[in-house]
Amino acid sequence: MTYLIAEHFESLVGQSISISTASGQEAWQVLSVARQKPHALRKDPPFTVNFAAPPNNDQQQGTRAGIVASGEPIEFFAVPVGASNTEVSYEAVFN
């Protein structure tokens, strides 16, 4: 498992990553990355990533496991922050 930094996701903005779910794999699009103010508890600046999941997503918060295009596995905690007929919006904070 890789220690995730903002650059991992910044290079993926506009692309999808494959997320494991109880019903199989889902494609989550990386919408944006926002860097936060640095603090002493993390060796690099904290950041937030916003995702768009399919509209039939389970809409549950929790740890998500996925695979980025390079084949590298990742894991993060995501919280649903909105839903529409076309997508479920999630936010992951790396603090």
PyMOL commands that place a pseudoatom at each C-alpha (Angstrom):
pseudoatom trace, name=CA, resn=MET, resi=1, chain=A, elem=C, hetatm=0, pos=[0.000, 0.000, 0.000]
pseudoatom trace, name=CA, resn=THR, resi=2, chain=A, elem=C, hetatm=0, pos=[1.348, 3.390, -0.969]
pseudoatom trace, name=CA, resn=TYR, resi=3, chain=A, elem=C, hetatm=0, pos=[1.356, 6.429, 1.295]
pseudoatom trace, name=CA, resn=LEU, resi=4, chain=A, elem=C, hetatm=0, pos=[-1.009, 8.666, -0.683]
pseudoatom trace, name=CA, resn=ILE, resi=5, chain=A, elem=C, hetatm=0, pos=[-0.106, 12.261, -1.475]
pseudoatom trace, name=CA, resn=ALA, resi=6, chain=A, elem=C, hetatm=0, pos=[-1.924, 14.940, -3.465]
pseudoatom trace, name=CA, resn=GLU, resi=7, chain=A, elem=C, hetatm=0, pos=[0.192, 14.294, -6.570]
pseudoatom trace, name=CA, resn=HIS, resi=8, chain=A, elem=C, hetatm=0, pos=[-1.198, 10.754, -6.835]
pseudoatom trace, name=CA, resn=PHE, resi=9, chain=A, elem=C, hetatm=0, pos=[-4.693, 12.132, -7.374]
pseudoatom trace, name=CA, resn=GLU, resi=10, chain=A, elem=C, hetatm=0, pos=[-3.783, 15.352, -9.203]
pseudoatom trace, name=CA, resn=SER, resi=11, chain=A, elem=C, hetatm=0, pos=[-2.420, 13.243, -12.040]
pseudoatom trace, name=CA, resn=LEU, resi=12, chain=A, elem=C, hetatm=0, pos=[-5.779, 11.399, -12.167]
pseudoatom trace, name=CA, resn=VAL, resi=13, chain=A, elem=C, hetatm=0, pos=[-8.179, 14.376, -12.333]
pseudoatom trace, name=CA, resn=GLY, resi=14, chain=A, elem=C, hetatm=0, pos=[-10.690, 13.670, -15.100]
pseudoatom trace, name=CA, resn=GLN, resi=15, chain=A, elem=C, hetatm=0, pos=[-9.858, 9.950, -15.091]
pseudoatom trace, name=CA, resn=SER, resi=16, chain=A, elem=C, hetatm=0, pos=[-11.547, 7.028, -13.395]
pseudoatom trace, name=CA, resn=ILE, resi=17, chain=A, elem=C, hetatm=0, pos=[-10.243, 4.593, -10.835]
pseudoatom trace, name=CA, resn=SER, resi=18, chain=A, elem=C, hetatm=0, pos=[-11.683, 1.153, -10.207]
pseudoatom trace, name=CA, resn=ILE, resi=19, chain=A, elem=C, hetatm=0, pos=[-13.285, 0.830, -6.751]
pseudoatom trace, name=CA, resn=SER, resi=20, chain=A, elem=C, hetatm=0, pos=[-14.215, -2.534, -5.202]
pseudoatom trace, name=CA, resn=THR, resi=21, chain=A, elem=C, hetatm=0, pos=[-17.788, -2.818, -3.917]
pseudoatom trace, name=CA, resn=ALA, resi=22, chain=A, elem=C, hetatm=0, pos=[-19.961, -5.615, -2.581]
pseudoatom trace, name=CA, resn=SER, resi=23, chain=A, elem=C, hetatm=0, pos=[-21.543, -5.934, -6.034]
pseudoatom trace, name=CA, resn=GLY, resi=24, chain=A, elem=C, hetatm=0, pos=[-18.306, -5.766, -8.052]
pseudoatom trace, name=CA, resn=GLN, resi=25, chain=A, elem=C, hetatm=0, pos=[-16.150, -2.991, -9.466]
pseudoatom trace, name=CA, resn=GLU, resi=26, chain=A, elem=C, hetatm=0, pos=[-17.265, 0.624, -9.982]
pseudoatom trace, name=CA, resn=ALA, resi=27, chain=A, elem=C, hetatm=0, pos=[-15.561, 3.377, -11.947]
pseudoatom trace, name=CA, resn=TRP, resi=28, chain=A, elem=C, hetatm=0, pos=[-15.159, 6.497, -9.809]
pseudoatom trace, name=CA, resn=GLN, resi=29, chain=A, elem=C, hetatm=0, pos=[-14.058, 9.639, -11.607]
pseudoatom trace, name=CA, resn=VAL, resi=30, chain=A, elem=C, hetatm=0, pos=[-11.538, 11.864, -9.831]
pseudoatom trace, name=CA, resn=LEU, resi=31, chain=A, elem=C, hetatm=0, pos=[-13.116, 15.331, -10.042]
pseudoatom trace, name=CA, resn=SER, resi=32, chain=A, elem=C, hetatm=0, pos=[-10.761, 17.570, -8.079]
pseudoatom trace, name=CA, resn=VAL, resi=33, chain=A, elem=C, hetatm=0, pos=[-7.948, 17.774, -5.537]
pseudoatom trace, name=CA, resn=ALA, resi=34, chain=A, elem=C, hetatm=0, pos=[-7.673, 20.615, -3.023]
pseudoatom trace, name=CA, resn=ARG, resi=35, chain=A, elem=C, hetatm=0, pos=[-4.533, 21.045, -0.957]
pseudoatom trace, name=CA, resn=GLN, resi=36, chain=A, elem=C, hetatm=0, pos=[-4.968, 22.174, 2.642]
pseudoatom trace, name=CA, resn=LYS, resi=37, chain=A, elem=C, hetatm=0, pos=[-2.766, 24.147, 5.013]
pseudoatom trace, name=CA, resn=PRO, resi=38, chain=A, elem=C, hetatm=0, pos=[0.275, 22.094, 6.171]
pseudoatom trace, name=CA, resn=HIS, resi=39, chain=A, elem=C, hetatm=0, pos=[0.537, 20.952, 9.783]
pseudoatom trace, name=CA, resn=ALA, resi=40, chain=A, elem=C, hetatm=0, pos=[3.078, 19.083, 11.884]
pseudoatom trace, name=CA, resn=LEU, resi=41, chain=A, elem=C, hetatm=0, pos=[1.133, 15.802, 12.073]
pseudoatom trace, name=CA, resn=ARG, resi=42, chain=A, elem=C, hetatm=0, pos=[1.635, 14.923, 8.403]
pseudoatom trace, name=CA, resn=LYS, resi=43, chain=A, elem=C, hetatm=0, pos=[4.932, 14.984, 6.486]
pseudoatom trace, name=CA, resn=ASP, resi=44, chain=A, elem=C, hetatm=0, pos=[3.275, 16.522, 3.405]
pseudoatom trace, name=CA, resn=PRO, resi=45, chain=A, elem=C, hetatm=0, pos=[0.311, 18.918, 3.141]
pseudoatom trace, name=CA, resn=PRO, resi=46, chain=A, elem=C, hetatm=0, pos=[-3.137, 17.407, 3.781]
pseudoatom trace, name=CA, resn=PHE, resi=47, chain=A, elem=C, hetatm=0, pos=[-5.566, 17.379, 0.874]
pseudoatom trace, name=CA, resn=THR, resi=48, chain=A, elem=C, hetatm=0, pos=[-9.141, 16.581, -0.144]
pseudoatom trace, name=CA, resn=VAL, resi=49, chain=A, elem=C, hetatm=0, pos=[-10.244, 14.603, -3.204]
pseudoatom trace, name=CA, resn=ASN, resi=50, chain=A, elem=C, hetatm=0, pos=[-13.724, 14.762, -4.741]
pseudoatom trace, name=CA, resn=PHE, resi=51, chain=A, elem=C, hetatm=0, pos=[-15.074, 11.808, -6.712]
pseudoatom trace, name=CA, resn=ALA, resi=52, chain=A, elem=C, hetatm=0, pos=[-18.138, 11.025, -8.831]
pseudoatom trace, name=CA, resn=ALA, resi=53, chain=A, elem=C, hetatm=0, pos=[-19.455, 7.476, -8.437]
pseudoatom trace, name=CA, resn=PRO, resi=54, chain=A, elem=C, hetatm=0, pos=[-22.213, 5.814, -10.489]
pseudoatom trace, name=CA, resn=PRO, resi=55, chain=A, elem=C, hetatm=0, pos=[-25.791, 6.797, -9.542]
pseudoatom trace, name=CA, resn=ASN, resi=56, chain=A, elem=C, hetatm=0, pos=[-26.610, 3.240, -8.381]
pseudoatom trace, name=CA, resn=ASN, resi=57, chain=A, elem=C, hetatm=0, pos=[-23.747, 3.367, -5.841]
pseudoatom trace, name=CA, resn=ASP, resi=58, chain=A, elem=C, hetatm=0, pos=[-24.453, 2.222, -2.263]
pseudoatom trace, name=CA, resn=GLN, resi=59, chain=A, elem=C, hetatm=0, pos=[-24.042, 5.814, -0.972]
pseudoatom trace, name=CA, resn=GLN, resi=60, chain=A, elem=C, hetatm=0, pos=[-22.305, 4.621, 2.198]
pseudoatom trace, name=CA, resn=GLN, resi=61, chain=A, elem=C, hetatm=0, pos=[-19.312, 6.158, 3.900]
pseudoatom trace, name=CA, resn=GLY, resi=62, chain=A, elem=C, hetatm=0, pos=[-16.396, 3.902, 4.636]
pseudoatom trace, name=CA, resn=THR, resi=63, chain=A, elem=C, hetatm=0, pos=[-13.029, 2.613, 3.584]
pseudoatom trace, name=CA, resn=ARG, resi=64, chain=A, elem=C, hetatm=0, pos=[-12.778, 2.069, -0.155]
pseudoatom trace, name=CA, resn=ALA, resi=65, chain=A, elem=C, hetatm=0, pos=[-10.205, -0.074, -1.924]
pseudoatom trace, name=CA, resn=GLY, resi=66, chain=A, elem=C, hetatm=0, pos=[-9.321, 0.526, -5.511]
pseudoatom trace, name=CA, resn=ILE, resi=67, chain=A, elem=C, hetatm=0, pos=[-6.837, 0.241, -8.319]
pseudoatom trace, name=CA, resn=VAL, resi=68, chain=A, elem=C, hetatm=0, pos=[-5.423, 3.219, -10.215]
pseudoatom trace, name=CA, resn=ALA, resi=69, chain=A, elem=C, hetatm=0, pos=[-4.584, 3.045, -13.934]
pseudoatom trace, name=CA, resn=SER, resi=70, chain=A, elem=C, hetatm=0, pos=[-0.969, 2.014, -13.171]
pseudoatom trace, name=CA, resn=GLY, resi=71, chain=A, elem=C, hetatm=0, pos=[-2.337, -1.084, -11.401]
pseudoatom trace, name=CA, resn=GLU, resi=72, chain=A, elem=C, hetatm=0, pos=[-1.336, 0.204, -7.975]
pseudoatom trace, name=CA, resn=PRO, resi=73, chain=A, elem=C, hetatm=0, pos=[-3.762, -0.626, -5.133]
pseudoatom trace, name=CA, resn=ILE, resi=74, chain=A, elem=C, hetatm=0, pos=[-5.019, 2.248, -2.981]
pseudoatom trace, name=CA, resn=GLU, resi=75, chain=A, elem=C, hetatm=0, pos=[-7.257, 2.528, 0.064]
pseudoatom trace, name=CA, resn=PHE, resi=76, chain=A, elem=C, hetatm=0, pos=[-9.024, 5.575, 1.499]
pseudoatom trace, name=CA, resn=PHE, resi=77, chain=A, elem=C, hetatm=0, pos=[-12.029, 6.624, 3.580]
pseudoatom trace, name=CA, resn=ALA, resi=78, chain=A, elem=C, hetatm=0, pos=[-14.794, 8.279, 1.527]
pseudoatom trace, name=CA, resn=VAL, resi=79, chain=A, elem=C, hetatm=0, pos=[-17.917, 10.121, 2.633]
pseudoatom trace, name=CA, resn=PRO, resi=80, chain=A, elem=C, hetatm=0, pos=[-20.905, 10.709, 0.324]
pseudoatom trace, name=CA, resn=VAL, resi=81, chain=A, elem=C, hetatm=0, pos=[-21.619, 14.435, 0.063]
pseudoatom trace, name=CA, resn=GLY, resi=82, chain=A, elem=C, hetatm=0, pos=[-24.381, 14.525, -2.556]
pseudoatom trace, name=CA, resn=ALA, resi=83, chain=A, elem=C, hetatm=0, pos=[-26.364, 12.542, -5.082]
pseudoatom trace, name=CA, resn=SER, resi=84, chain=A, elem=C, hetatm=0, pos=[-28.214, 13.182, -8.324]
pseudoatom trace, name=CA, resn=ASN, resi=85, chain=A, elem=C, hetatm=0, pos=[-29.750, 11.105, -11.103]
pseudoatom trace, name=CA, resn=THR, resi=86, chain=A, elem=C, hetatm=0, pos=[-26.344, 10.892, -12.793]
pseudoatom trace, name=CA, resn=GLU, resi=87, chain=A, elem=C, hetatm=0, pos=[-23.818, 10.421, -9.947]
pseudoatom trace, name=CA, resn=VAL, resi=88, chain=A, elem=C, hetatm=0, pos=[-23.046, 10.120, -6.259]
pseudoatom trace, name=CA, resn=SER, resi=89, chain=A, elem=C, hetatm=0, pos=[-20.476, 12.655, -5.039]
pseudoatom trace, name=CA, resn=TYR, resi=90, chain=A, elem=C, hetatm=0, pos=[-17.867, 11.538, -2.516]
pseudoatom trace, name=CA, resn=GLU, resi=91, chain=A, elem=C, hetatm=0, pos=[-15.171, 13.346, -0.592]
pseudoatom trace, name=CA, resn=ALA, resi=92, chain=A, elem=C, hetatm=0, pos=[-12.002, 11.817, 0.847]
pseudoatom trace, name=CA, resn=VAL, resi=93, chain=A, elem=C, hetatm=0, pos=[-9.881, 13.847, 3.269]
pseudoatom trace, name=CA, resn=PHE, resi=94, chain=A, elem=C, hetatm=0, pos=[-6.222, 12.936, 3.700]
pseudoatom trace, name=CA, resn=ASN, resi=95, chain=A, elem=C, hetatm=0, pos=[-5.304, 14.690, 6.913]
for i in range(1, 95): cmd.bond("trace and resi %d" % i, "trace and resi %d" % (i + 1))
show_as sticks, trace
zoom trace
